[in-house]
């Protein structure tokens, strides 16, 4: 699962069924799985599966599977729905999500390098 940061103050709107209703709005029927960890699952056109786990009000983990054999139109619609959904739940657009992921990776790499030097 890939981790995404949620914009400050934005996570509260996802609690108490908010996340599930946003998923239903974009992808249709949503099912819940898991006992201790509540993972929401849906599918839409070329997006054969999207699993969403709200770790905290500042982080969400998402796993997706796509159909590589899907029609180009279905793939485009699934990609657009995914991006709309991600912007709604994280509060960041696609470019901002990429920039934040790069910054996080750079920070983690720097911390790992410093730890290696100290060892």
C-alpha positions as CSV (number, residue, x, y, z in Angstrom):
1,X,0.0,0.0,0.0
2,X,1.2,3.5,-0.8
3,X,1.0,6.1,1.9
4,X,-0.4,9.6,1.2
5,X,-0.4,12.7,3.4
6,X,-3.7,14.4,4.2
7,X,-3.7,18.2,4.2
8,X,-3.8,19.7,7.7
9,X,-7.4,20.2,8.9
10,X,-8.8,18.1,6.0
11,X,-8.8,14.7,7.8
12,X,-11.7,15.6,10.0
13,X,-14.1,15.6,7.1
14,X,-13.1,11.9,6.3
15,X,-14.2,10.6,9.7
16,X,-17.6,9.2,10.6
17,X,-18.3,7.8,7.1
18,X,-17.0,10.8,5.2
19,X,-14.3,8.7,3.4
20,X,-16.8,6.0,2.4
21,X,-19.3,8.5,1.0
22,X,-16.5,10.1,-1.1
23,X,-15.6,6.7,-2.4
24,X,-19.2,5.9,-3.3
25,X,-19.5,9.2,-5.0
26,X,-16.6,8.4,-7.4
27,X,-16.6,4.6,-7.6
28,X,-20.1,3.4,-6.8
29,X,-20.5,0.5,-4.4
30,X,-18.0,0.3,-1.6
31,X,-17.4,-2.7,0.7
32,X,-15.7,-2.8,4.1
33,X,-13.2,-5.6,4.9
34,X,-11.0,-6.3,7.9
35,X,-11.8,-6.6,11.6
36,X,-9.3,-4.4,13.5
37,X,-8.3,-2.4,10.4
38,X,-11.2,-1.1,8.4
39,X,-10.3,-1.1,4.7
40,X,-12.7,0.2,2.2
41,X,-12.7,-1.5,-1.2
42,X,-14.3,-0.5,-4.6
43,X,-13.7,-0.9,-8.3
44,X,-14.5,1.3,-11.3
45,X,-14.0,0.6,-15.0
46,X,-10.3,-0.2,-15.6
47,X,-9.6,0.3,-11.9
48,X,-10.3,-3.3,-10.9
49,X,-9.6,-2.7,-7.2
50,X,-8.9,0.2,-4.9
51,X,-8.3,-0.4,-1.2
52,X,-8.3,2.6,1.1
53,X,-7.1,2.4,4.7
54,X,-7.3,5.7,6.7
55,X,-4.4,5.3,9.1
56,X,-5.0,8.6,10.9
57,X,-6.4,12.0,10.2
58,X,-3.1,12.9,8.6
59,X,-2.4,9.7,6.5
60,X,-4.2,7.4,4.2
61,X,-2.9,4.2,2.6
62,X,-4.1,3.2,-0.9
63,X,-3.5,0.1,-3.0
64,X,-4.8,-0.1,-6.6
65,X,-5.0,-2.8,-9.3
66,X,-5.7,-1.9,-12.9
67,X,-6.8,-3.9,-15.9
68,X,-4.0,-3.6,-18.5
69,X,-6.4,-5.0,-21.2
70,X,-9.0,-2.3,-20.6
71,X,-10.3,0.0,-23.3
72,X,-8.5,3.3,-23.5
73,X,-11.7,5.2,-22.7
74,X,-12.3,3.1,-19.6
75,X,-8.7,3.6,-18.5
76,X,-9.0,7.3,-18.9
77,X,-12.2,7.6,-17.0
78,X,-10.8,5.4,-14.2
79,X,-7.7,7.5,-14.0
80,X,-9.7,10.8,-13.8
81,X,-12.0,9.3,-11.1
82,X,-8.9,8.2,-9.1
83,X,-7.4,11.7,-9.3
84,X,-10.6,13.4,-8.3
85,X,-11.0,11.0,-5.4
86,X,-7.4,11.5,-4.3
87,X,-7.7,15.3,-4.4
88,X,-10.9,15.2,-2.4
89,X,-9.5,13.0,0.3
90,X,-5.9,14.4,0.6
91,X,-6.7,18.1,-0.2
92,X,-3.7,18.0,-2.6
93,X,-3.8,17.9,-6.4
94,X,-1.7,15.3,-8.4
95,X,1.4,17.6,-8.7
96,X,1.3,18.5,-5.0
97,X,1.1,14.8,-4.1
98,X,4.1,13.9,-6.2
99,X,6.1,16.8,-4.8
100,X,5.3,15.8,-1.2
101,X,6.2,12.2,-1.9
102,X,9.5,13.2,-3.4
103,X,10.2,15.4,-0.4
104,X,9.3,12.6,2.0
105,X,11.6,10.1,0.1
106,X,14.4,12.6,0.2
107,X,14.0,13.2,3.9
108,X,13.9,9.5,4.6
109,X,17.0,8.9,2.5
110,X,18.9,11.6,4.3
111,X,17.9,10.2,7.7
112,X,19.0,6.7,6.6
113,X,22.4,8.0,5.3
114,X,22.9,9.9,8.6
115,X,22.1,6.7,10.6
116,X,24.5,4.7,8.4
117,X,27.3,7.3,9.1
118,X,26.7,7.1,12.9
119,X,27.0,3.3,12.8
